């Protein structure tokens, strides 16, 4: 007796679920980081050296409780430039993740941003799981490992010549673009 629902020639529902498992995470992280970057760029108070809601005041407030105060000191050397760097970094990571362009590199960027925020801004959260940056760091790791093999610019570029010569699984070459192929 077999258990589970079969979807015909494309395999079991488990195969289908496995193939698409990272898409919700990819969409969530991509949209969230795009929003975070745009929010910083459009917040008139954030990109200032001092004042309520400014990057400068926020960094000064977390400096003594950060795991690595030297990281905060580097940001405090030029807080506005650091604020722009974080905002544009979040935008680049979000867009890259959402459209699947250099997916592993985008995910690594997201993980590094989350790691730096965890070690500085949310380090003092007690208990530690109240700080969301650690959870974001962990959420990025599956995308660092797997990349963006489905519905992505990466998949289109891998299969640009149509021969499948760059594809790890030549039998499902076009499937990576359409979502029918196996996870590479």
C-alpha positions, -999 to 999 in steps of 0.1 A, spaced: 0 0 0 13 34 -8 7 65 12 4 100 -1 -11 118 -30 5 114 -64 5 142 -89 9 120 -120 41 119 -140 57 147 -122 62 127 -90 47 126 -56 34 156 -37 64 153 -15 87 158 -45 67 188 -55 67 202 -19 105 197 -17 111 215 -50 91 245 -39 100 245 -2 123 275 -3 101 298 -24 79 311 5 111 319 25 127 335 -5 97 357 -12 94 367 25 130 376 29 132 394 -4 101 415 2 111 422 38 146 434 29 133 455 1 108 471 25 135 476 51 158 493 27 131 516 13 119 524 48 154 536 58 158 556 26 124 573 30 126 580 67 137 616 71 149 611 107 169 578 101 196 591 78 209 617 102 239 619 125 218 627 156 182 632 167 153 611 175 151 580 153 185 587 137 211 560 128 236 580 148 216 580 180 206 544 176 242 533 172 253 553 202 225 538 223 236 502 215 273 507 216 279 496 252 256 466 250 269 453 216 288 420 214 315 438 193 315 475 202 343 481 176 317 473 149 295 501 163 325 524 165 332 519 128 296 529 120 298 559 143 328 572 123 303 581 95 268 572 107 249 587 77 271 568 52 267 536 72 229 542 72 230 545 34 252 514 31 228 494 52 197 507 33 212 501 -2 226 467 10 192 456 21 177 468 -12 203 448 -32 199 417 -11 161 419 -13 160 424 -50 186 398 -57 168 373 -35 133 381 -49 142 378 -86 169 352 -80 198 371 -94 231 358 -78 209 341 -53 236 326 -31 255 359 -30 224 378 -22 215 354 6 251 356 19 247 394 20 214 391 39 231 367 64 260 391 69 236 421 74 216 400 99 247 388 117 260 424 120 227 436 133 225 407 158 260 414 171 252 451 176 216 462 177 199 431 190 227 416 211 212 429 244 178 412 238 170 391 268 162 363 264 182 361 232 153 348 211 135 382 215 159 397 190 147 390 155 181 394 138 193 359 149 161 344 134 168 363 101 203 350 101 191 314 104 165 320 78 191 331 53 212 300 56 191 276 36 192 301 7 230 305 11 232 267 7 205 261 -20 206 293 -40 177 303 -61 173 274 -86 136 279 -95 118 309 -110 149 329 -111 172 350 -132 200 325 -122 180 296 -137 174 316 -169 212 324 -172 222 288 -165 199 277 -193 205 307 -217 220 286 -245 192 260 -243 216 231 -244 216 224 -207 254 223 -208 255 244 -176 228 223 -159 237 197 -132 206 177 -143 204 178 -181 172 157 -181 153 185 -163 172 215 -178 142 236 -187 124 225 -155 146 247 -133 131 278 -150 96 266 -151 96 249 -117 92 214 -131 128 203 -128 147 190 -98 164 210 -72 200 214 -82 
